Amino acid sequence: MNYNKDLSIVISIFNEEESLPELVSWIEQVMTTEGYSYEVIMVDDGSTDGSWRIIKQLSEKNPNIRGIAFRRNYGKSAALYHGFAATNGRVVVTMDADLQDSPEEIPELYRMVVEEGWDIVSGWKKKRFDNKLTKNIPSKLYNATARWITGIKLHDMNCGLKAYRGEVVKNIEVYGEMHRYIPYLAKNAGFSRITEKPVQHQKRKYGVSKFGLERFVNGFLDLISLWFLSKFGKKPMHFFGFTGILMFLAGAILTVWVIAEKLIQQAQGLVYRPVTDQPLFYLALVAVLLGFQLFLAGFICEMVSRNSSERNNYKIREEF
């Protein structure tokens, strides 16, 4: 791929008008000092304050600033998706607009991607200034779960400050609320050289956080969905069919066993319990029915998968 910039900095913005002038000034200072050719892509995610007006004013003063404005709030994933599509940089850096991410970390992140060959370098806020009860503790539990499920050993997967090789952001699709798991999306796309770098965390200077505790619950559910799709998205029968067969066989064996036990006791003249009086018999029938339904669900998912336009969407690294 041909890139006409050293750096593309993508920033998702939602009601951050107070911080934008200071953030842009800080970025300009770092970029000038390092001598990078760069662009700042500011995606206004449906702000209701004066953020878009500020972005346009800043772009008039600095031609390196580009703006994208949504008609309403779609979420950070949508903002990053469109921001990534617009990048022209050899290295793409994402950061938050609330001044909690320091632009002074960018040169080292850039060096690690360009010189050390990492696909992704994720920031790690070792020392945080958030509320421990509502942010720090849930974040540690969330990241421990993410490491276990994804196999990616990052301490702070949800850190907004990350650097990507330009090719990475062009080969992943960020949707829903999957911005939390971009390293996992990249790994599934074949970009497995992922590391982290401790970065400085700043106290929020203006406004309030736009994220609540519900993000941890939603994040866990998104992680399970992403894991399932990455494992069985192109082969759903392997999950539904296998699970259905196991359940069907277990139910069938239990049904035969309950009936056979009753017949044996009856043949021997012993006191026996009618089959229809045994809860185990009904549980066995439920297992048989659920197993059959899961198996059929696998067939239906296979039909959907085989007719999907993405069924042969494989990432090619090189071709000649």
C-alpha positions, -999 to +999 in steps of 0.1 A: +000+000+000+011+035-007+008+060+021+013+098+017+016+105+054+038+092+082+010+094+107-028+094+108-043+103+142-080+093+145-100+109+173-136+100+181-154+130+196-187+134+215-193+167+233-157+176+240-157+212+228-136+225+258-107+201+252-103+203+214-082+235+210-058+223+237-056+188+223-049+200+188-023+225+200-006+197+219-006+174+189+008+201+166+036+208+190+047+171+191+043+166+153+064+197+146+091+187+170+094+152+155+090+164+119+063+140+109+040+144+080+006+138+095-031+142+095-056+144+123-090+129+115-116+141+139-149+122+138-177+141+155-201+114+167-233+134+168-221+160+194-248+183+207-224+210+219-201+231+197-176+204+190-181+205+152-179+243+151-145+241+169-133+213+145-140+235+115-123+265+131-092+244+139-091+230+103-091+265+089-059+272+109-043+238+103-048+220+069-037+187+085-069+185+104-098+168+087-133+164+100-162+139+097-196+147+113-223+121+120-259+133+119-265+116+153-246+096+179-237+062+165-210+052+190-172+050+190-170+019+168-188+037+140-166+067+144-134+046+143-147+027+113-151+058+092-119+074+106-099+043+096-114+043+061-102+079+056-066+074+068-035+078+046-009+072+072+018+046+074+010+043+111-025+050+125-029+062+161-061+064+179-066+085+210-094+100+231-104+137+229-107+142+267-069+150+272-065+118+292-042+105+265-009+123+260+003+130+224+038+129+237+035+091+237+030+090+199+066+091+188+075+060+208+044+042+196+053+051+160+089+039+165+077+005+179+055+000+148+080+012+122+113+000+136+103-030+157+077-043+133+047-046+156+012-047+140-004-031+170+010-013+200-016-008+227-013+017+255-013+004+291-024+029+318-005+013+347-013+042+370-049+055+366-066+085+380-101+071+377-124+061+406-111+028+419-146+014+427-164+023+395-135+021+370-103+005+382-116-027+397-142-035+370-115-027+344-091-052+359-118-080+360-128-071+324-092-072+311-085-105+329-115-121+312-105-106+278-070-121+281-084-155+290-108-156+261-088-139+234-053-152+243-039-117+238-018-107+268-027-071+271-033-054+305-055-027+291-073-038+260-098-010+261-071+018+262-080+044+236-044+052+229-031+026+203-009+026+173-015+004+142+003-004+111-017+012+083-025-021+067-042-033+099-070-007+100-078-013+063-084-051+069-107-051+099-143-041+103-152-023+135-189-024+142-214-024+171-193-018+202-163-039+190-139-010+193-130-025+227-116-056+209-098-042+179-066-062+189-088-094+188-103-084+154-068-078+141-056-111+154-085-129+137-075-111+105-040-124+107-022-096+124-008-113+154+022-092+163+006-073+192+023-058+222+017-030+247+035+000+261+030+017+295+016+052+289+008+081+311-028+086+321-040+122+327-069+133+349-100+144+330-097+182+327-131+191+312-166+176+312-175+141+325-170+106+312-194+094+285-192+058+296-209+041+326-207+008+344-230-008+318-200-008+293-185-037+313-216-058+310-220-049+273-183-054+268-184-090+282-214-099+260-197-084+229-166-104+238-186-137+239-202-128+206-169-120+189-153-152+203-182-173+190-182-157+155-144-161+152-146-198+161-178-208+144-188-179+120-179-199+089-187-234+103-218-231+125-226-267+121-195-277+140-211-261+171-248-265+167-245-300+151-221-314+176-240-300+206-273-312+191-260-347+185-246-350+221-279-337+235-300-360+213-279-391+221-279-383+259-317-379+258-322-410+237-300-432+260-318-419+291-352-426+275-343-462+266-328-467+300-359-455+318-382-477+296-359-507+298-357-505+336-395-505+339-399-535+315-372-555+334-389-549+367-423-557+353-410-590+338-395-600+371-428-593+389-412-565+410-429-533+419-422-508+392-428-471+387-447-461+355-424-444+330-447-413+328-444-408+366-406-403+364-393-367+359-362-382+343-383-395+314-395-360+306-360-345+310-348-371+285-375-362+260-367-325+263-330-333+256-340-353+225-362-324+212-336-297+220-309-318+204-330-322+172-337-285+171-300-276+176-291-299+148-317-282+125-304-248+136-269-259+125-283-267+090-301-234+088-269-215+099-249-234+073-273-224+046-271-187+057-233-189+058-230-205+024-251-177+009-232-149+026-212-125+005-184-128+032-181-166+029-149-164+009-135-132+023-100-142+032-071-118+039-042-122+014-008-110+027+011-112-006+005-123-042+027-124-073 
